[in-house]
Amino acid sequence: MSKRAGRAGGKWRTLVANQRAKRLDCAICQQPIDYRLRYPDEDSFSVDHIKPRSTHPHLAEEPTNLSSTHLRCNKARGDREVKPGLGHAVQSW
C-alpha cells in the first residue's frame, strides 16, 4: 500500500463518489449534510475512516470502514475512533 493510500488515486475517488451517492446524514453528529456544499466549507461532505488510518492502515480503502460526515465533524474527531453507545444528537431546545 502506498504512503498516500486512502486519500489519492482513482480507487479513492471512486470510493468517495460511492459514499457521496448514498446521501447519508453525518455519522458523527447525526445531522443532515448539504451535499451541494464543496470543500473547504466546514459543513460540506467528507469521507471519514471509522477505524483511523493511523492505527488501521490496512482498512484505508475498505468501503465498510468509510462513513459520511461533515468536514467540521471529521476534523474535530481527528484520528480517534468513534465510541459506540454515546447516543445520538438531539434537537436543540
PDB file of N, CA, C and O in Angstrom, chain B, residues numbered from 101:
ATOM      1  N   MET B 101       0.847  -1.169   0.000  1.00  0.00           N
ATOM      2  CA  MET B 101       0.000   0.000   0.000  1.00  0.00           C
ATOM      3  C   MET B 101       0.896   1.237   0.000  1.00  0.00           C
ATOM      4  O   MET B 101       1.884   1.302   0.732  1.00  0.00           O
ATOM      5  N   SER B 102       0.543   2.197  -0.816  1.00  0.00           N
ATOM      6  CA  SER B 102       1.373   3.390  -0.901  1.00  0.00           C
ATOM      7  C   SER B 102       1.176   4.277   0.325  1.00  0.00           C
ATOM      8  O   SER B 102       0.208   4.137   1.073  1.00  0.00           O
ATOM      9  N   LYS B 103       2.119   5.190   0.506  1.00  0.00           N
ATOM     10  CA  LYS B 103       2.069   6.118   1.635  1.00  0.00           C
ATOM     11  C   LYS B 103       0.786   6.954   1.625  1.00  0.00           C
ATOM     12  O   LYS B 103       0.278   7.327   2.683  1.00  0.00           O
ATOM     13  N   ARG B 104       0.263   7.248   0.433  1.00  0.00           N
ATOM     14  CA  ARG B 104      -0.921   8.090   0.312  1.00  0.00           C
ATOM     15  C   ARG B 104      -2.203   7.282   0.169  1.00  0.00           C
ATOM     16  O   ARG B 104      -3.262   7.872  -0.045  1.00  0.00           O
ATOM     17  N   ALA B 105      -2.156   5.988   0.277  1.00  0.00           N
ATOM     18  CA  ALA B 105      -3.345   5.165   0.137  1.00  0.00           C
ATOM     19  C   ALA B 105      -4.426   5.654   1.085  1.00  0.00           C
ATOM     20  O   ALA B 105      -4.163   5.979   2.242  1.00  0.00           O
ATOM     21  N   GLY B 106      -5.635   5.699   0.575  1.00  0.00           N
ATOM     22  CA  GLY B 106      -6.745   6.167   1.387  1.00  0.00           C
ATOM     23  C   GLY B 106      -7.092   7.610   1.113  1.00  0.00           C
ATOM     24  O   GLY B 106      -8.120   8.085   1.597  1.00  0.00           O
ATOM     25  N   ARG B 107      -6.276   8.334   0.353  1.00  0.00           N
ATOM     26  CA  ARG B 107      -6.551   9.733   0.062  1.00  0.00           C
ATOM     27  C   ARG B 107      -6.323  10.134  -1.383  1.00  0.00           C
ATOM     28  O   ARG B 107      -6.722  11.229  -1.779  1.00  0.00           O
ATOM     29  N   ALA B 108      -5.706   9.300  -2.167  1.00  0.00           N
ATOM     30  CA  ALA B 108      -5.363   9.689  -3.529  1.00  0.00           C
ATOM     31  C   ALA B 108      -5.616   8.536  -4.493  1.00  0.00           C
ATOM     32  O   ALA B 108      -5.738   7.381  -4.086  1.00  0.00           O
ATOM     33  N   GLY B 109      -5.690   8.866  -5.748  1.00  0.00           N
ATOM     34  CA  GLY B 109      -5.811   7.847  -6.776  1.00  0.00           C
ATOM     35  C   GLY B 109      -7.240   7.582  -7.195  1.00  0.00           C
ATOM     36  O   GLY B 109      -8.200   8.023  -6.563  1.00  0.00           O
ATOM     37  N   GLY B 110      -7.342   6.845  -8.286  1.00  0.00           N
ATOM     38  CA  GLY B 110      -8.642   6.540  -8.862  1.00  0.00           C
ATOM     39  C   GLY B 110      -9.542   5.714  -7.959  1.00  0.00           C
ATOM     40  O   GLY B 110     -10.751   5.937  -7.899  1.00  0.00           O
ATOM     41  N   LYS B 111      -8.948   4.764  -7.261  1.00  0.00           N
ATOM     42  CA  LYS B 111      -9.757   3.933  -6.368  1.00  0.00           C
ATOM     43  C   LYS B 111     -10.375   4.790  -5.262  1.00  0.00           C
ATOM     44  O   LYS B 111     -11.549   4.625  -4.932  1.00  0.00           O
ATOM     45  N   TRP B 112      -9.585   5.705  -4.688  1.00  0.00           N
ATOM     46  CA  TRP B 112     -10.101   6.572  -3.633  1.00  0.00           C
ATOM     47  C   TRP B 112     -11.218   7.474  -4.167  1.00  0.00           C
ATOM     48  O   TRP B 112     -12.239   7.653  -3.504  1.00  0.00           O
ATOM     49  N   ARG B 113     -11.028   8.039  -5.357  1.00  0.00           N
ATOM     50  CA  ARG B 113     -12.073   8.898  -5.942  1.00  0.00           C
ATOM     51  C   ARG B 113     -13.366   8.108  -6.147  1.00  0.00           C
ATOM     52  O   ARG B 113     -14.457   8.637  -5.931  1.00  0.00           O
ATOM     53  N   THR B 114     -13.249   6.858  -6.559  1.00  0.00           N
ATOM     54  CA  THR B 114     -14.435   6.011  -6.727  1.00  0.00           C
ATOM     55  C   THR B 114     -15.105   5.738  -5.387  1.00  0.00           C
ATOM     56  O   THR B 114     -16.330   5.794  -5.282  1.00  0.00           O
ATOM     57  N   LEU B 115     -14.309   5.443  -4.364  1.00  0.00           N
ATOM     58  CA  LEU B 115     -14.869   5.201  -3.031  1.00  0.00           C
ATOM     59  C   LEU B 115     -15.597   6.446  -2.513  1.00  0.00           C
ATOM     60  O   LEU B 115     -16.678   6.336  -1.934  1.00  0.00           O
ATOM     61  N   VAL B 116     -15.009   7.622  -2.719  1.00  0.00           N
ATOM     62  CA  VAL B 116     -15.634   8.874  -2.277  1.00  0.00           C
ATOM     63  C   VAL B 116     -16.943   9.097  -3.040  1.00  0.00           C
ATOM     64  O   VAL B 116     -17.956   9.454  -2.440  1.00  0.00           O
ATOM     65  N   ALA B 117     -16.924   8.889  -4.351  1.00  0.00           N
ATOM     66  CA  ALA B 117     -18.138   9.075  -5.156  1.00  0.00           C
ATOM     67  C   ALA B 117     -19.239   8.112  -4.708  1.00  0.00           C
ATOM     68  O   ALA B 117     -20.405   8.498  -4.626  1.00  0.00           O
ATOM     69  N   ASN B 118     -18.879   6.880  -4.424  1.00  0.00           N
ATOM     70  CA  ASN B 118     -19.867   5.898  -3.959  1.00  0.00           C
ATOM     71  C   ASN B 118     -20.437   6.292  -2.599  1.00  0.00           C
ATOM     72  O   ASN B 118     -21.638   6.157  -2.365  1.00  0.00           O
ATOM     73  N   GLN B 119     -19.580   6.777  -1.706  1.00  0.00           N
ATOM     74  CA  GLN B 119     -20.049   7.191  -0.381  1.00  0.00           C
ATOM     75  C   GLN B 119     -20.959   8.411  -0.508  1.00  0.00           C
ATOM     76  O   GLN B 119     -22.001   8.472   0.144  1.00  0.00           O
ATOM     77  N   ARG B 120     -20.577   9.383  -1.339  1.00  0.00           N
ATOM     78  CA  ARG B 120     -21.382  10.587  -1.556  1.00  0.00           C
ATOM     79  C   ARG B 120     -22.762  10.230  -2.105  1.00  0.00           C
ATOM     80  O   ARG B 120     -23.766  10.820  -1.706  1.00  0.00           O
ATOM     81  N   ALA B 121     -22.809   9.271  -3.013  1.00  0.00           N
ATOM     82  CA  ALA B 121     -24.063   8.876  -3.657  1.00  0.00           C
ATOM     83  C   ALA B 121     -25.085   8.328  -2.663  1.00  0.00           C
ATOM     84  O   ALA B 121     -26.283   8.329  -2.948  1.00  0.00           O
ATOM     85  N   LYS B 122     -24.637   7.871  -1.524  1.00  0.00           N
ATOM     86  CA  LYS B 122     -25.553   7.334  -0.505  1.00  0.00           C
ATOM     87  C   LYS B 122     -26.384   8.422   0.161  1.00  0.00           C
ATOM     88  O   LYS B 122     -27.466   8.147   0.678  1.00  0.00           O
ATOM     89  N   ARG B 123     -25.878   9.673   0.154  1.00  0.00           N
ATOM     90  CA  ARG B 123     -26.582  10.840   0.723  1.00  0.00           C
ATOM     91  C   ARG B 123     -27.011  10.601   2.179  1.00  0.00           C
ATOM     92  O   ARG B 123     -28.144  10.889   2.562  1.00  0.00           O
ATOM     93  N   LEU B 124     -26.083  10.071   2.971  1.00  0.00           N
ATOM     94  CA  LEU B 124     -26.353   9.777   4.381  1.00  0.00           C
ATOM     95  C   LEU B 124     -26.195  11.014   5.253  1.00  0.00           C
ATOM     96  O   LEU B 124     -25.550  11.984   4.857  1.00  0.00           O
ATOM     97  N   ASP B 125     -26.787  10.975   6.439  1.00  0.00           N
ATOM     98  CA  ASP B 125     -26.552  12.001   7.447  1.00  0.00           C
ATOM     99  C   ASP B 125     -25.147  11.803   8.007  1.00  0.00           C
ATOM    100  O   ASP B 125     -24.523  10.763   7.795  1.00  0.00           O
ATOM    101  N   CYS B 126     -24.661  12.808   8.721  1.00  0.00           N
ATOM    102  CA  CYS B 126     -23.334  12.735   9.325  1.00  0.00           C
ATOM    103  C   CYS B 126     -23.296  11.607  10.361  1.00  0.00           C
ATOM    104  O   CYS B 126     -24.144  11.536  11.250  1.00  0.00           O
ATOM    105  N   ALA B 127     -22.320  10.749  10.232  1.00  0.00           N
ATOM    106  CA  ALA B 127     -22.171   9.620  11.150  1.00  0.00           C
ATOM    107  C   ALA B 127     -21.723  10.057  12.540  1.00  0.00           C
ATOM    108  O   ALA B 127     -21.831   9.285  13.492  1.00  0.00           O
ATOM    109  N   ILE B 128     -21.226  11.271  12.668  1.00  0.00           N
ATOM    110  CA  ILE B 128     -20.744  11.744  13.960  1.00  0.00           C
ATOM    111  C   ILE B 128     -21.817  12.531  14.703  1.00  0.00           C
ATOM    112  O   ILE B 128     -22.115  12.227  15.858  1.00  0.00           O
ATOM    113  N   CYS B 129     -22.402  13.539  14.058  1.00  0.00           N
ATOM    114  CA  CYS B 129     -23.394  14.381  14.753  1.00  0.00           C
ATOM    115  C   CYS B 129     -24.837  13.998  14.423  1.00  0.00           C
ATOM    116  O   CYS B 129     -25.772  14.523  15.026  1.00  0.00           O
ATOM    117  N   GLN B 130     -25.017  13.090  13.473  1.00  0.00           N
ATOM    118  CA  GLN B 130     -26.333  12.589  13.073  1.00  0.00           C
ATOM    119  C   GLN B 130     -27.206  13.635  12.376  1.00  0.00           C
ATOM    120  O   GLN B 130     -28.401  13.402  12.190  1.00  0.00           O
ATOM    121  N   GLN B 131     -26.643  14.777  11.987  1.00  0.00           N
ATOM    122  CA  GLN B 131     -27.401  15.831  11.319  1.00  0.00           C
ATOM    123  C   GLN B 131     -27.236  15.694   9.802  1.00  0.00           C
ATOM    124  O   GLN B 131     -26.255  15.118   9.331  1.00  0.00           O
ATOM    125  N   PRO B 132     -28.210  16.230   9.032  1.00  0.00           N
ATOM    126  CA  PRO B 132     -28.107  16.152   7.571  1.00  0.00           C
ATOM    127  C   PRO B 132     -26.871  16.877   7.037  1.00  0.00           C
ATOM    128  O   PRO B 132     -26.409  17.859   7.618  1.00  0.00           O
ATOM    129  N   ILE B 133     -26.361  16.385   5.947  1.00  0.00           N
ATOM    130  CA  ILE B 133     -25.242  17.004   5.239  1.00  0.00           C
ATOM    131  C   ILE B 133     -25.803  17.656   3.983  1.00  0.00           C
ATOM    132  O   ILE B 133     -26.582  17.040   3.257  1.00  0.00           O
ATOM    133  N   ASP B 134     -25.410  18.900   3.725  1.00  0.00           N
ATOM    134  CA  ASP B 134     -25.810  19.576   2.493  1.00  0.00           C
ATOM    135  C   ASP B 134     -24.799  19.176   1.416  1.00  0.00           C
ATOM    136  O   ASP B 134     -23.695  19.717   1.359  1.00  0.00           O
ATOM    137  N   TYR B 135     -25.183  18.238   0.578  1.00  0.00           N
ATOM    138  CA  TYR B 135     -24.280  17.691  -0.421  1.00  0.00           C
ATOM    139  C   TYR B 135     -24.001  18.654  -1.568  1.00  0.00           C
ATOM    140  O   TYR B 135     -23.187  18.351  -2.440  1.00  0.00           O
ATOM    141  N   ARG B 136     -24.655  19.799  -1.584  1.00  0.00           N
ATOM    142  CA  ARG B 136     -24.358  20.828  -2.597  1.00  0.00           C
ATOM    143  C   ARG B 136     -23.108  21.620  -2.223  1.00  0.00           C
ATOM    144  O   ARG B 136     -22.460  22.204  -3.092  1.00  0.00           O
ATOM    145  N   LEU B 137     -22.769  21.641  -0.938  1.00  0.00           N
ATOM    146  CA  LEU B 137     -21.594  22.387  -0.482  1.00  0.00           C
ATOM    147  C   LEU B 137     -20.325  21.650  -0.878  1.00  0.00           C
ATOM    148  O   LEU B 137     -20.309  20.422  -0.969  1.00  0.00           O
ATOM    149  N   ARG B 138     -19.277  22.400  -1.107  1.00  0.00           N
ATOM    150  CA  ARG B 138     -17.995  21.818  -1.509  1.00  0.00           C
ATOM    151  C   ARG B 138     -16.893  22.233  -0.548  1.00  0.00           C
ATOM    152  O   ARG B 138     -16.992  23.268   0.110  1.00  0.00           O
ATOM    153  N   TYR B 139     -15.857  21.433  -0.471  1.00  0.00           N
ATOM    154  CA  TYR B 139     -14.665  21.744   0.295  1.00  0.00           C
ATOM    155  C   TYR B 139     -14.147  23.098  -0.160  1.00  0.00           C
ATOM    156  O   TYR B 139     -14.088  23.338  -1.366  1.00  0.00           O
ATOM    157  N   PRO B 140     -13.770  23.990   0.740  1.00  0.00           N
ATOM    158  CA  PRO B 140     -13.430  23.820   2.150  1.00  0.00           C
ATOM    159  C   PRO B 140     -14.537  24.254   3.112  1.00  0.00           C
ATOM    160  O   PRO B 140     -14.259  24.540   4.276  1.00  0.00           O
ATOM    161  N   ASP B 141     -15.793  24.309   2.643  1.00  0.00           N
ATOM    162  CA  ASP B 141     -16.893  24.678   3.541  1.00  0.00           C
ATOM    163  C   ASP B 141     -16.962  23.666   4.682  1.00  0.00           C
ATOM    164  O   ASP B 141     -16.988  22.459   4.440  1.00  0.00           O
ATOM    165  N   GLU B 142     -16.992  24.148   5.916  1.00  0.00           N
ATOM    166  CA  GLU B 142     -16.973  23.275   7.099  1.00  0.00           C
ATOM    167  C   GLU B 142     -18.192  22.357   7.186  1.00  0.00           C
ATOM    168  O   GLU B 142     -18.142  21.323   7.852  1.00  0.00           O
ATOM    169  N   ASP B 143     -19.293  22.730   6.515  1.00  0.00           N
ATOM    170  CA  ASP B 143     -20.495  21.891   6.525  1.00  0.00           C
ATOM    171  C   ASP B 143     -20.572  20.958   5.320  1.00  0.00           C
ATOM    172  O   ASP B 143     -21.575  20.269   5.139  1.00  0.00           O
ATOM    173  N   SER B 144     -19.529  20.927   4.495  1.00  0.00           N
ATOM    174  CA  SER B 144     -19.536  20.080   3.309  1.00  0.00           C
ATOM    175  C   SER B 144     -19.323  18.610   3.673  1.00  0.00           C
ATOM    176  O   SER B 144     -18.904  18.277   4.781  1.00  0.00           O
ATOM    177  N   PHE B 145     -19.617  17.762   2.726  1.00  0.00           N
ATOM    178  CA  PHE B 145     -19.434  16.318   2.849  1.00  0.00           C
ATOM    179  C   PHE B 145     -17.952  15.961   2.960  1.00  0.00           C
ATOM    180  O   PHE B 145     -17.108  16.543   2.280  1.00  0.00           O
ATOM    181  N   SER B 146     -17.657  15.014   3.812  1.00  0.00           N
ATOM    182  CA  SER B 146     -16.306  14.486   3.956  1.00  0.00           C
ATOM    183  C   SER B 146     -16.398  12.987   4.229  1.00  0.00           C
ATOM    184  O   SER B 146     -17.312  12.533   4.917  1.00  0.00           O
ATOM    185  N   VAL B 147     -15.472  12.240   3.702  1.00  0.00           N
ATOM    186  CA  VAL B 147     -15.413  10.800   3.994  1.00  0.00           C
ATOM    187  C   VAL B 147     -14.510  10.602   5.202  1.00  0.00           C
ATOM    188  O   VAL B 147     -13.378  11.085   5.236  1.00  0.00           O
ATOM    189  N   ASP B 148     -15.021   9.893   6.180  1.00  0.00           N
ATOM    190  CA  ASP B 148     -14.277   9.616   7.406  1.00  0.00           C
ATOM    191  C   ASP B 148     -13.926   8.138   7.455  1.00  0.00           C
ATOM    192  O   ASP B 148     -14.704   7.289   7.020  1.00  0.00           O
ATOM    193  N   HIS B 149     -12.767   7.844   7.980  1.00  0.00           N
ATOM    194  CA  HIS B 149     -12.393   6.457   8.247  1.00  0.00           C
ATOM    195  C   HIS B 149     -12.882   6.111   9.651  1.00  0.00           C
ATOM    196  O   HIS B 149     -12.471   6.749  10.620  1.00  0.00           O
ATOM    197  N   ILE B 150     -13.735   5.129   9.769  1.00  0.00           N
ATOM    198  CA  ILE B 150     -14.281   4.719  11.060  1.00  0.00           C
ATOM    199  C   ILE B 150     -13.150   4.251  11.978  1.00  0.00           C
ATOM    200  O   ILE B 150     -13.021   4.717  13.110  1.00  0.00           O
ATOM    201  N   LYS B 151     -12.352   3.342  11.482  1.00  0.00           N
ATOM    202  CA  LYS B 151     -11.122   2.936  12.169  1.00  0.00           C
ATOM    203  C   LYS B 151     -10.026   3.798  11.553  1.00  0.00           C
ATOM    204  O   LYS B 151      -9.786   3.705  10.349  1.00  0.00           O
ATOM    205  N   PRO B 152      -9.361   4.625  12.336  1.00  0.00           N
ATOM    206  CA  PRO B 152      -8.385   5.577  11.792  1.00  0.00           C
ATOM    207  C   PRO B 152      -7.292   4.922  10.948  1.00  0.00           C
ATOM    208  O   PRO B 152      -6.831   3.818  11.239  1.00  0.00           O
ATOM    209  N   ARG B 153      -6.892   5.635   9.896  1.00  0.00           N
ATOM    210  CA  ARG B 153      -5.801   5.156   9.047  1.00  0.00           C
ATOM    211  C   ARG B 153      -4.499   5.022   9.827  1.00  0.00           C
ATOM    212  O   ARG B 153      -3.659   4.178   9.515  1.00  0.00           O
ATOM    213  N   SER B 154      -4.342   5.870  10.850  1.00  0.00           N
ATOM    214  CA  SER B 154      -3.096   5.836  11.626  1.00  0.00           C
ATOM    215  C   SER B 154      -2.922   4.522  12.379  1.00  0.00           C
ATOM    216  O   SER B 154      -1.794   4.074  12.585  1.00  0.00           O
ATOM    217  N   THR B 155      -4.015   3.904  12.788  1.00  0.00           N
ATOM    218  CA  THR B 155      -3.931   2.652  13.543  1.00  0.00           C
ATOM    219  C   THR B 155      -4.391   1.437  12.742  1.00  0.00           C
ATOM    220  O   THR B 155      -4.126   0.300  13.133  1.00  0.00           O
ATOM    221  N   HIS B 156      -5.078   1.669  11.625  1.00  0.00           N
ATOM    222  CA  HIS B 156      -5.597   0.579  10.798  1.00  0.00           C
ATOM    223  C   HIS B 156      -5.327   0.875   9.315  1.00  0.00           C
ATOM    224  O   HIS B 156      -6.275   0.976   8.535  1.00  0.00           O
ATOM    225  N   PRO B 157      -4.068   1.013   8.912  1.00  0.00           N
ATOM    226  CA  PRO B 157      -3.775   1.375   7.521  1.00  0.00           C
ATOM    227  C   PRO B 157      -4.283   0.359   6.507  1.00  0.00           C
ATOM    228  O   PRO B 157      -4.542   0.711   5.357  1.00  0.00           O
ATOM    229  N   HIS B 158      -4.426  -0.885   6.914  1.00  0.00           N
ATOM    230  CA  HIS B 158      -4.919  -1.924   6.022  1.00  0.00           C
ATOM    231  C   HIS B 158      -6.393  -1.725   5.658  1.00  0.00           C
ATOM    232  O   HIS B 158      -6.888  -2.351   4.720  1.00  0.00           O
ATOM    233  N   LEU B 159      -7.100  -0.854   6.397  1.00  0.00           N
ATOM    234  CA  LEU B 159      -8.514  -0.577   6.130  1.00  0.00           C
ATOM    235  C   LEU B 159      -8.728   0.757   5.420  1.00  0.00           C
ATOM    236  O   LEU B 159      -9.865   1.208   5.281  1.00  0.00           O
ATOM    237  N   ALA B 160      -7.653   1.388   4.974  1.00  0.00           N
ATOM    238  CA  ALA B 160      -7.733   2.728   4.384  1.00  0.00           C
ATOM    239  C   ALA B 160      -8.671   2.795   3.180  1.00  0.00           C
ATOM    240  O   ALA B 160      -9.347   3.806   2.985  1.00  0.00           O
ATOM    241  N   GLU B 161      -8.724   1.750   2.382  1.00  0.00           N
ATOM    242  CA  GLU B 161      -9.573   1.750   1.195  1.00  0.00           C
ATOM    243  C   GLU B 161     -10.653   0.670   1.269  1.00  0.00           C
ATOM    244  O   GLU B 161     -11.128   0.187   0.241  1.00  0.00           O
ATOM    245  N   GLU B 162     -11.031   0.303   2.474  1.00  0.00           N
ATOM    246  CA  GLU B 162     -12.088  -0.684   2.702  1.00  0.00           C
ATOM    247  C   GLU B 162     -13.427   0.064   2.787  1.00  0.00           C
ATOM    248  O   GLU B 162     -13.616   0.856   3.710  1.00  0.00           O
ATOM    249  N   PRO B 163     -14.359  -0.163   1.851  1.00  0.00           N
ATOM    250  CA  PRO B 163     -15.627   0.566   1.850  1.00  0.00           C
ATOM    251  C   PRO B 163     -16.412   0.482   3.160  1.00  0.00           C
ATOM    252  O   PRO B 163     -17.087   1.439   3.538  1.00  0.00           O
ATOM    253  N   THR B 164     -16.330  -0.646   3.849  1.00  0.00           N
ATOM    254  CA  THR B 164     -17.079  -0.779   5.103  1.00  0.00           C
ATOM    255  C   THR B 164     -16.453   0.014   6.246  1.00  0.00           C
ATOM    256  O   THR B 164     -17.040   0.116   7.323  1.00  0.00           O
ATOM    257  N   ASN B 165     -15.267   0.575   6.019  1.00  0.00           N
ATOM    258  CA  ASN B 165     -14.603   1.396   7.036  1.00  0.00           C
ATOM    259  C   ASN B 165     -14.801   2.890   6.773  1.00  0.00           C
ATOM    260  O   ASN B 165     -14.160   3.722   7.415  1.00  0.00           O
ATOM    261  N   LEU B 166     -15.676   3.228   5.843  1.00  0.00           N
ATOM    262  CA  LEU B 166     -15.907   4.624   5.490  1.00  0.00           C
ATOM    263  C   LEU B 166     -17.279   5.080   5.948  1.00  0.00           C
ATOM    264  O   LEU B 166     -18.237   4.308   5.943  1.00  0.00           O
ATOM    265  N   SER B 167     -17.363   6.330   6.339  1.00  0.00           N
ATOM    266  CA  SER B 167     -18.656   6.903   6.705  1.00  0.00           C
ATOM    267  C   SER B 167     -18.735   8.332   6.178  1.00  0.00           C
ATOM    268  O   SER B 167     -17.714   8.961   5.899  1.00  0.00           O
ATOM    269  N   SER B 168     -19.940   8.827   6.047  1.00  0.00           N
ATOM    270  CA  SER B 168     -20.189  10.191   5.592  1.00  0.00           C
ATOM    271  C   SER B 168     -20.236  11.108   6.803  1.00  0.00           C
ATOM    272  O   SER B 168     -20.913  10.813   7.788  1.00  0.00           O
ATOM    273  N   THR B 169     -19.516  12.218   6.728  1.00  0.00           N
ATOM    274  CA  THR B 169     -19.503  13.186   7.823  1.00  0.00           C
ATOM    275  C   THR B 169     -19.441  14.601   7.264  1.00  0.00           C
ATOM    276  O   THR B 169     -19.148  14.809   6.087  1.00  0.00           O
ATOM    277  N   HIS B 170     -19.723  15.570   8.135  1.00  0.00           N
ATOM    278  CA  HIS B 170     -19.416  16.953   7.806  1.00  0.00           C
ATOM    279  C   HIS B 170     -17.904  17.104   7.920  1.00  0.00           C
ATOM    280  O   HIS B 170     -17.265  16.409   8.710  1.00  0.00           O
ATOM    281  N   LEU B 171     -17.340  17.998   7.144  1.00  0.00           N
ATOM    282  CA  LEU B 171     -15.905  18.244   7.224  1.00  0.00           C
ATOM    283  C   LEU B 171     -15.513  18.671   8.638  1.00  0.00           C
ATOM    284  O   LEU B 171     -14.490  18.223   9.157  1.00  0.00           O
ATOM    285  N   ARG B 172     -16.327  19.543   9.275  1.00  0.00           N
ATOM    286  CA  ARG B 172     -16.005  20.025  10.626  1.00  0.00           C
ATOM    287  C   ARG B 172     -16.032  18.887  11.648  1.00  0.00           C
ATOM    288  O   ARG B 172     -15.196  18.842  12.550  1.00  0.00           O
ATOM    289  N   CYS B 173     -16.982  17.980  11.509  1.00  0.00           N
ATOM    290  CA  CYS B 173     -17.065  16.845  12.437  1.00  0.00           C
ATOM    291  C   CYS B 173     -15.865  15.922  12.258  1.00  0.00           C
ATOM    292  O   CYS B 173     -15.296  15.436  13.235  1.00  0.00           O
ATOM    293  N   ASN B 174     -15.490  15.687  11.019  1.00  0.00           N
ATOM    294  CA  ASN B 174     -14.345  14.838  10.717  1.00  0.00           C
ATOM    295  C   ASN B 174     -13.069  15.450  11.288  1.00  0.00           C
ATOM    296  O   ASN B 174     -12.264  14.749  11.901  1.00  0.00           O
ATOM    297  N   LYS B 175     -12.883  16.750  11.088  1.00  0.00           N
ATOM    298  CA  LYS B 175     -11.698  17.433  11.618  1.00  0.00           C
ATOM    299  C   LYS B 175     -11.680  17.397  13.148  1.00  0.00           C
ATOM    300  O   LYS B 175     -10.633  17.163  13.751  1.00  0.00           O
ATOM    301  N   ALA B 176     -12.827  17.626  13.769  1.00  0.00           N
ATOM    302  CA  ALA B 176     -12.897  17.660  15.230  1.00  0.00           C
ATOM    303  C   ALA B 176     -12.589  16.291  15.844  1.00  0.00           C
ATOM    304  O   ALA B 176     -11.961  16.212  16.899  1.00  0.00           O
ATOM    305  N   ARG B 177     -13.018  15.242  15.202  1.00  0.00           N
ATOM    306  CA  ARG B 177     -12.772  13.894  15.706  1.00  0.00           C
ATOM    307  C   ARG B 177     -11.312  13.519  15.544  1.00  0.00           C
ATOM    308  O   ARG B 177     -10.770  12.777  16.363  1.00  0.00           O
ATOM    309  N   GLY B 178     -10.670  14.016  14.507  1.00  0.00           N
ATOM    310  CA  GLY B 178      -9.270  13.683  14.286  1.00  0.00           C
ATOM    311  C   GLY B 178      -9.095  12.203  14.000  1.00  0.00           C
ATOM    312  O   GLY B 178      -9.888  11.614  13.264  1.00  0.00           O
ATOM    313  N   ASP B 179      -8.065  11.597  14.573  1.00  0.00           N
ATOM    314  CA  ASP B 179      -7.821  10.171  14.303  1.00  0.00           C
ATOM    315  C   ASP B 179      -8.228   9.274  15.464  1.00  0.00           C
ATOM    316  O   ASP B 179      -7.681   8.187  15.649  1.00  0.00           O
ATOM    317  N   ARG B 180      -9.196   9.748  16.242  1.00  0.00           N
ATOM    318  CA  ARG B 180      -9.739   8.909  17.322  1.00  0.00           C
ATOM    319  C   ARG B 180     -10.872   8.053  16.772  1.00  0.00           C
ATOM    320  O   ARG B 180     -11.557   8.450  15.829  1.00  0.00           O
ATOM    321  N   GLU B 181     -11.064   6.894  17.354  1.00  0.00           N
ATOM    322  CA  GLU B 181     -12.178   6.044  16.951  1.00  0.00           C
ATOM    323  C   GLU B 181     -13.464   6.555  17.571  1.00  0.00           C
ATOM    324  O   GLU B 181     -13.469   7.089  18.680  1.00  0.00           O
ATOM    325  N   VAL B 182     -14.564   6.379  16.831  1.00  0.00           N
ATOM    326  CA  VAL B 182     -15.874   6.748  17.349  1.00  0.00           C
ATOM    327  C   VAL B 182     -16.208   5.788  18.481  1.00  0.00           C
ATOM    328  O   VAL B 182     -16.067   4.574  18.335  1.00  0.00           O
ATOM    329  N   LYS B 183     -16.649   6.327  19.601  1.00  0.00           N
ATOM    330  CA  LYS B 183     -17.016   5.498  20.749  1.00  0.00           C
ATOM    331  C   LYS B 183     -18.465   5.054  20.612  1.00  0.00           C
ATOM    332  O   LYS B 183     -19.358   5.899  20.555  1.00  0.00           O
ATOM    333  N   PRO B 184     -18.721   3.755  20.557  1.00  0.00           N
ATOM    334  CA  PRO B 184     -20.104   3.282  20.433  1.00  0.00           C
ATOM    335  C   PRO B 184     -20.894   3.539  21.706  1.00  0.00           C
ATOM    336  O   PRO B 184     -20.342   3.583  22.806  1.00  0.00           O
ATOM    337  N   GLY B 185     -22.196   3.707  21.529  1.00  0.00           N
ATOM    338  CA  GLY B 185     -23.091   3.797  22.666  1.00  0.00           C
ATOM    339  C   GLY B 185     -23.163   5.174  23.309  1.00  0.00           C
ATOM    340  O   GLY B 185     -23.686   5.292  24.417  1.00  0.00           O
ATOM    341  N   LEU B 186     -22.662   6.218  22.663  1.00  0.00           N
ATOM    342  CA  LEU B 186     -22.764   7.534  23.234  1.00  0.00           C
ATOM    343  C   LEU B 186     -24.092   8.214  22.936  1.00  0.00           C
ATOM    344  O   LEU B 186     -24.345   9.319  23.414  1.00  0.00           O
ATOM    345  N   GLY B 187     -24.935   7.567  22.157  1.00  0.00           N
ATOM    346  CA  GLY B 187     -26.245   8.140  21.855  1.00  0.00           C
ATOM    347  C   GLY B 187     -26.202   8.996  20.617  1.00  0.00           C
ATOM    348  O   GLY B 187     -25.183   9.100  19.935  1.00  0.00           O
ATOM    349  N   HIS B 188     -27.349   9.612  20.343  1.00  0.00           N
ATOM    350  CA  HIS B 188     -27.488  10.422  19.148  1.00  0.00           C
ATOM    351  C   HIS B 188     -27.719  11.879  19.545  1.00  0.00           C
ATOM    352  O   HIS B 188     -28.192  12.183  20.640  1.00  0.00           O
ATOM    353  N   ALA B 189     -27.371  12.760  18.621  1.00  0.00           N
ATOM    354  CA  ALA B 189     -27.628  14.183  18.861  1.00  0.00           C
ATOM    355  C   ALA B 189     -29.138  14.399  18.953  1.00  0.00           C
ATOM    356  O   ALA B 189     -29.909  13.747  18.249  1.00  0.00           O
ATOM    357  N   VAL B 190     -29.547  15.309  19.814  1.00  0.00           N
ATOM    358  CA  VAL B 190     -30.958  15.615  19.951  1.00  0.00           C
ATOM    359  C   VAL B 190     -31.204  17.032  19.477  1.00  0.00           C
ATOM    360  O   VAL B 190     -30.294  17.860  19.421  1.00  0.00           O
ATOM    361  N   GLN B 191     -32.456  17.292  19.137  1.00  0.00           N
ATOM    362  CA  GLN B 191     -32.821  18.617  18.660  1.00  0.00           C
ATOM    363  C   GLN B 191     -32.555  19.661  19.740  1.00  0.00           C
ATOM    364  O   GLN B 191     -32.796  19.416  20.922  1.00  0.00           O
ATOM    365  N   SER B 192     -32.057  20.826  19.330  1.00  0.00           N
ATOM    366  CA  SER B 192     -31.790  21.904  20.269  1.00  0.00           C
ATOM    367  C   SER B 192     -33.089  22.400  20.884  1.00  0.00           C
ATOM    368  O   SER B 192     -34.135  22.409  20.235  1.00  0.00           O
ATOM    369  N   TRP B 193     -33.010  22.804  22.118  1.00  0.00           N
ATOM    370  CA  TRP B 193     -34.203  23.308  22.802  1.00  0.00           C
ATOM    371  C   TRP B 193     -34.436  24.738  22.481  1.00  0.00           C
ATOM    372  O   TRP B 193     -35.398  25.331  22.969  1.00  0.00           O
TER     373      TRP B 193
END
